[in-house]
Amino acid sequence: MIAMQYGFTLPADYDMRIIDRRIRDKGPLLDGFPRLRFKAYLAARKQDDGFQSAENLYAPFYLWDEPEGIDAFLSSPGFAALTRDFGWPSVQTWLVWHAELDADLRQARYASREIETIRPYANLAATRDTAIAEARSRTGALATVVGFDPTGWKQVRFSLWATLPAQTKDAQLYAVGHVALPRKHVDL
């Protein structure tokens, strides 16, 4: 599996209802996308009653079964339209060490993401094992994904939550607008 995220930092006075509308209209279009385990449509507001974000953000997070899914998506007309509307993003990817998914990801209302540097010459196996143990201890999470980027030596910890998690100093919190799932999980 491969995790992927790109993001757009939006102006402080940006009308975030535009993002809400985009998620509402475009979110269901990725239900059943080949090789996609899930896509969480994420946004954060600089001025929000629920939690603080340093910036207005639109930053979807994906979990792919295979790299061909990433290629198909990034080569799609949908991604071309996104880049036309918001610009050319840097796409972060992580090889997945651990992914634990609840049966009903559609209950997710919040997400948290932490990225930290893996120090040079770190014992990668021990780093992985510690990250997996920490991920398994996240009680209440509907999904937890842990992965690493061997190009930039970064580790990601991502979780989906039904209720607002405690905000930590290093975590970026997001509101979840929609979770796209494989067809077998879509309510008909």
C-alpha positions as CSV (number, residue, x, y, z in Angstrom):
1,M,0.0,0.0,0.0
2,I,1.0,3.6,-0.6
3,A,-0.3,6.7,1.2
4,M,-0.5,10.0,-0.7
5,Q,-1.4,13.6,0.1
6,Y,-1.1,16.9,-1.6
7,G,-2.4,20.2,-0.3
8,F,-3.2,23.7,-1.1
9,T,-2.7,26.6,1.3
10,L,-5.4,29.1,0.7
11,P,-5.5,32.8,1.6
12,A,-6.6,33.7,5.1
13,D,-9.8,35.4,3.7
14,Y,-10.6,32.6,1.2
15,D,-14.2,31.6,1.2
16,M,-13.9,28.0,2.5
17,R,-17.5,27.4,1.4
18,I,-16.0,27.0,-2.1
19,I,-14.0,24.0,-0.8
20,D,-17.1,22.6,1.1
21,R,-19.1,22.8,-2.1
22,R,-16.3,21.2,-4.1
23,I,-16.0,18.3,-1.7
24,R,-19.8,17.8,-1.7
25,D,-20.0,17.8,-5.5
26,K,-16.8,16.0,-6.4
27,G,-16.4,13.6,-3.4
28,P,-18.7,10.9,-4.5
29,L,-17.0,10.8,-8.0
30,L,-14.1,8.9,-6.5
31,D,-16.2,6.2,-4.9
32,G,-15.1,3.0,-6.6
33,F,-12.0,4.4,-8.1
34,P,-9.7,1.5,-9.1
35,R,-7.1,0.5,-6.5
36,L,-8.2,3.2,-4.0
37,R,-8.7,1.9,-0.4
38,F,-10.0,5.4,0.7
39,K,-9.7,9.1,0.0
40,A,-10.4,11.5,2.8
41,Y,-11.4,14.9,1.6
42,L,-9.8,17.2,4.1
43,A,-10.0,20.9,4.9
44,A,-8.8,23.1,7.7
45,R,-9.9,26.6,8.5
46,K,-7.8,29.3,10.0
47,Q,-10.8,30.6,11.9
48,D,-12.7,27.6,13.2
49,D,-14.8,27.0,16.3
50,G,-13.7,23.4,16.7
51,F,-9.9,23.5,16.4
52,Q,-7.2,25.9,15.4
53,S,-5.3,25.7,12.1
54,A,-2.5,28.1,11.2
55,E,-3.8,28.3,7.6
56,N,-6.8,27.6,5.4
57,L,-6.1,24.3,3.8
58,Y,-7.5,21.8,1.3
59,A,-5.4,18.6,1.6
60,P,-7.0,15.3,0.6
61,F,-5.3,12.1,1.9
62,Y,-5.4,8.8,-0.1
63,L,-4.6,5.2,0.7
64,W,-3.8,3.2,-2.4
65,D,-3.6,-0.6,-2.8
66,E,-1.1,-0.3,-5.7
67,P,1.0,2.4,-7.4
68,E,-1.0,2.0,-10.6
69,G,-3.9,3.7,-8.7
70,I,-1.8,6.8,-8.1
71,D,-0.8,6.9,-11.7
72,A,-4.4,6.5,-12.9
73,F,-5.6,9.3,-10.6
74,L,-2.8,11.7,-11.3
75,S,-3.2,11.1,-15.1
76,S,-7.0,11.6,-14.9
77,P,-9.1,14.5,-16.1
78,G,-10.2,15.1,-12.5
79,F,-6.7,15.8,-11.3
80,A,-6.1,18.0,-14.4
81,A,-9.2,20.0,-13.4
82,L,-8.0,20.3,-9.8
83,T,-4.6,21.6,-10.9
84,R,-6.3,24.0,-13.3
85,D,-8.4,25.4,-10.4
86,F,-5.8,25.4,-7.6
87,G,-2.3,25.0,-9.1
88,W,0.4,22.3,-9.4
89,P,0.9,20.7,-6.0
90,S,3.7,18.8,-4.6
91,V,2.5,15.2,-4.0
92,Q,3.8,13.5,-1.0
93,T,3.9,9.7,-0.9
94,W,4.7,7.2,1.8
95,L,5.3,3.4,1.7
96,V,2.8,2.1,4.2
97,W,4.1,0.2,7.3
98,H,0.7,-0.3,8.8
99,A,-2.9,0.5,8.0
100,E,-5.8,-0.3,10.2
101,L,-9.3,0.5,8.9
102,D,-12.7,0.4,10.7
103,A,-15.6,-1.1,8.7
104,D,-17.4,2.3,8.6
105,L,-15.0,5.0,7.6
106,R,-17.9,7.2,6.5
107,Q,-18.4,8.1,10.1
108,A,-15.1,10.1,10.1
109,R,-15.6,13.8,10.8
110,Y,-12.0,14.7,11.7
111,A,-8.5,13.7,10.7
112,S,-5.1,14.2,12.3
113,R,-1.7,14.0,10.5
114,E,1.8,14.1,11.9
115,I,4.9,14.1,9.9
116,E,8.3,13.8,11.5
117,T,11.8,13.4,10.3
118,I,13.5,10.0,10.6
119,R,17.0,10.8,11.8
120,P,20.0,9.7,9.8
121,Y,21.2,6.1,10.5
122,A,18.1,5.4,12.6
123,N,17.3,1.7,13.2
124,L,14.5,1.6,10.6
125,A,13.1,-1.7,11.8
126,A,12.8,-0.3,15.4
127,T,11.4,3.0,14.1
128,R,8.8,1.0,12.2
129,D,7.9,-1.3,15.1
130,T,7.5,1.7,17.5
131,A,5.3,3.5,14.9
132,I,3.1,0.5,14.5
133,A,2.8,0.0,18.2
134,E,1.8,3.6,18.7
135,A,-0.7,3.4,15.9
136,R,-2.3,0.4,17.4
137,S,-2.7,2.3,20.7
138,R,-4.8,5.0,19.1
139,T,-8.1,4.1,20.7
140,G,-11.1,5.6,19.0
141,A,-9.5,6.0,15.6
142,L,-11.6,4.8,12.6
143,A,-8.4,4.5,10.5
144,T,-4.8,4.7,11.3
145,V,-2.1,4.8,8.6
146,V,1.7,4.8,9.3
147,G,4.2,5.1,6.6
148,F,7.6,6.4,5.6
149,D,9.2,8.3,2.7
150,P,12.7,7.0,2.0
151,T,13.5,9.9,-0.3
152,G,13.1,12.6,2.3
153,W,13.3,10.3,5.4
154,K,9.9,11.3,6.8
155,Q,7.4,9.3,8.7
156,V,3.7,10.0,8.6
157,R,1.0,9.1,11.1
158,F,-2.5,9.7,9.9
159,S,-5.8,8.9,11.6
160,L,-9.5,9.4,10.9
161,W,-11.8,10.1,13.9
162,A,-15.6,10.3,14.5
163,T,-15.0,12.8,17.2
164,L,-12.5,15.6,17.5
165,P,-9.2,14.2,18.9
166,A,-7.1,16.1,21.4
167,Q,-5.0,18.6,19.5
168,T,-1.2,18.0,19.9
169,K,1.5,20.5,19.1
170,D,2.8,18.6,16.1
171,A,-0.5,17.4,14.6
172,Q,-2.4,19.1,11.8
173,L,-6.1,18.6,12.3
174,Y,-8.6,18.6,9.5
175,A,-12.4,18.4,9.1
176,V,-13.4,15.5,6.9
177,G,-16.0,16.4,4.2
178,H,-16.3,13.0,2.5
179,V,-14.6,9.6,2.5
180,A,-14.5,7.9,-0.9
181,L,-14.4,4.1,-0.7
182,P,-14.3,1.1,-3.0
183,R,-17.7,0.2,-4.5
184,K,-18.2,-2.8,-2.2
185,H,-18.3,-0.3,0.7
186,V,-20.6,2.2,-0.9
187,D,-24.2,2.4,0.5
188,L,-26.6,1.7,-2.3
